[in-house]
Amino acid sequence: MRKIFLNLKNVKYPIYIGKEIFDRFPQICKRHGIKSHLAVITDKIVADLYLDEFLRLMTKNGFYPEPIIVNAGESSKSLSVVSKIYTNLIEMKLRRDESVVAFGGGVIGDLAGFISATYLRGVNLIHIPTTLLAQIDSSIGGKVGINHKLGKNLIGAFYHPVFIFTDVAFLKTLPKRELICGLGEVVKYGVIMDKEIFKTVEAELEKILNFDLKIIEPLVFKSIQIKTSIVEKDEREKKLRMILNFGHTIGHGIEAGLNYKRLKHGEAVMFGIVGESFIAFERGILKKDDFEKIKKLVFKVGVNFPKKILAKDVVLKHIGYDKKIYSERLNMYLPVKIGKMKFFNDVGFGEIERAIEFLFDQN
Amino acid sequence: MRKIFLNLKNVKYPIYIGKEIFDRFPQICKRHGIKSHLAVITDKIVADLYLDEFLRLMTKNGFYPEPIIVNAGESSKSLSVVSKIYTNLIEMKLRRDESVVAFGGGVIGDLAGFISATYLRGVNLIHIPTTLLAQIDSSIGGKVGINHKLGKNLIGAFYHPVFIFTDVAFLKTLPKRELICGLGEVVKYGVIMDKEIFKTVEAELEKILNFDLKIIEPLVFKSIQIKTSIVEKDEREKKLRMILNFGHTIGHGIEAGLNYKRLKHGEAVMFGIVGESFIAFERGILKKDDFEKIKKLVFKVGVNFPKKILAKDVVLKHIGYDKKIYSERLNMYLPVKIGKMKFFNDVGFGEIERAIEFLFDQN
């Protein structure tokens, strides 16, 4: 088991990372002074797989965990689910000095994080991320929140956990599609910061897609290092943190253009990575060789670009929001080579349009 | 116009205080870099009295304020009202770098504060408290929140404004009952920290109850000084901040015992002040003379203790919650003289019971 600290201006906490370390979780709780009574928020899928084990483990070690189980999926990130969970917590008399464990993927982390930030003006939060995406991305950085019927993640807060507990063994039961979503973020980290990560994914793609944890664990560790280093340098999504949005401008347009169906976030981001790399390539700042590598790797992962069910102008609309922006210039980090980004404040809408056209022109 | 800074570990901001200073508000906004587009959350009563003036003033100075008006009263501190306001803010496209003005009393401050803390993970908040209670107490210290059907203020956050703008001229239109509620807190500040405040209220009670702003303004100023000094020393409701709960243990029991009807919070707290002073008197740590002064002042304000509609055991139940606590000892600050408190960790339930009986014995 290794440890990475997230060291922010007002708060510092560890991320514990390892393979098959679940049985050490109760001791770590004790080390952090976590009180015995705690709520564990999870979804039906994770509950079926791991909740019994979690409860047995915790109870055996003197804890008194009470589970709250929500439906799996984005629909649980709603104010009505939040409202029900508040009721559960009040009924179980969870106190201000007790804790909420977020046990699941990104949805659970966001939801339970928002609950922890707002129940009794804030209770202790512990993340146990169980998906690749949650382990290397969404659990780190303090963003918590829920959706509004008019848009995603519009309601939320910045709220940090006491610690994050990341056991890659949970990934064994992950559906392949979820693995691929996380892999999109790994590729992103490679392109923006670390060409070694990129090379590893290139070389070991087959093993990764076969859930080889010996390959995946160091990738998770390095990815967490990258995410924490960026969050530390720029806690509140200012300029530097925008580097993490690589692939997300176009990715978000694709995702929203499909009404958040068919493609998952991580899958859409992968196409966004190709699209935004295309902008860099077209500008002449990214060499053809590097651009081809990125494109090849993304398409090799095996997700098909949903050209038949997606309309170009809808994607554009979702990126541009309204017509005014067409003449505006966007702020964006673009790759100048694999592992290195540069900030630009003059990305035109026409460039984005051509990048999307490029995606539509692939096989 | 005077200024008091609230100087916390991670944040520092000014409270502007004066009489008839409303027309200086736009300039202060500009000084703090507030963007022109902003939402102002207020209630129907404040809107009727002051919203036109606010909008005219702001518009004249180049701002673009959009009002959101809720019903007056505690019922607006609900998740359903919060949900509607989120929709309003999204529809007016309020951005992360824009602001929410909380224009009203404690309910509006709590509600708009919670909204500001959670909309887009936090937008700028400006408090314009319009009641005495909000000016000297609830707007200061960062506590924001809403109610749950199972209890008050169970949902919330710590979230600080960019600045607080306190014009005592708003108090001219305050209903007398609301003035008395605020006065309860002023008396509390006197007992816990500043015998001069206590003496002023004793000497000038009639003028205060006649809304004499020349007397009220310095009381507001001193009260804010006391509240800020305590919050600064103990931001997160640890031991010292408990001093502010003086009168609230018993006061809350009375309030809850009436199901939050009939008596307002500030009125209940006044009886709580007498009750908790009685405990100190009975212990022999508070002299009879000081205790009598406190009792006399509170009863002179003219609120009747609702003995006919209140049941002793219901009050006790609301303080004790369940039987377990009867044998427990409570932490409580008690007055040792007017202007000075001492911390005790051994207040027994029997003492509280006798204090409540004492209140019931007053005519």
Chai-1 contact restraints between the chains, C-beta under 6 A:
chainA,res_idxA,chainB,res_idxB,connection_type,confidence,min_distance_angstrom,max_distance_angstrom,comment,restraint_id
A,N10,B,N10,contact,1.0,0.0,6.0,A-B,restraint_1
A,L79,B,S83,contact,1.0,0.0,6.0,A-B,restraint_2
A,S83,B,L79,contact,1.0,0.0,6.0,A-B,restraint_3
A,Y86,B,H148,contact,1.0,0.0,6.0,A-B,restraint_4
A,Y86,B,I155,contact,1.0,0.0,6.0,A-B,restraint_5
A,I90,B,L150,contact,1.0,0.0,6.0,A-B,restraint_6
A,T118,B,I155,contact,1.0,0.0,6.0,A-B,restraint_7
A,T118,B,A157,contact,1.0,0.0,6.0,A-B,restraint_8
A,R121,B,G156,contact,1.0,0.0,6.0,A-B,restraint_9
A,R121,B,A157,contact,1.0,0.0,6.0,A-B,restraint_10
A,R121,B,F158,contact,1.0,0.0,6.0,A-B,restraint_11
A,H148,B,Y86,contact,1.0,0.0,6.0,A-B,restraint_12
A,L150,B,I90,contact,1.0,0.0,6.0,A-B,restraint_13
A,I155,B,Y86,contact,1.0,0.0,6.0,A-B,restraint_14
A,I155,B,T118,contact,1.0,0.0,6.0,A-B,restraint_15
A,G156,B,R121,contact,1.0,0.0,6.0,A-B,restraint_16
A,A157,B,T118,contact,1.0,0.0,6.0,A-B,restraint_17
A,A157,B,R121,contact,1.0,0.0,6.0,A-B,restraint_18
A,F158,B,R121,contact,1.0,0.0,6.0,A-B,restraint_19
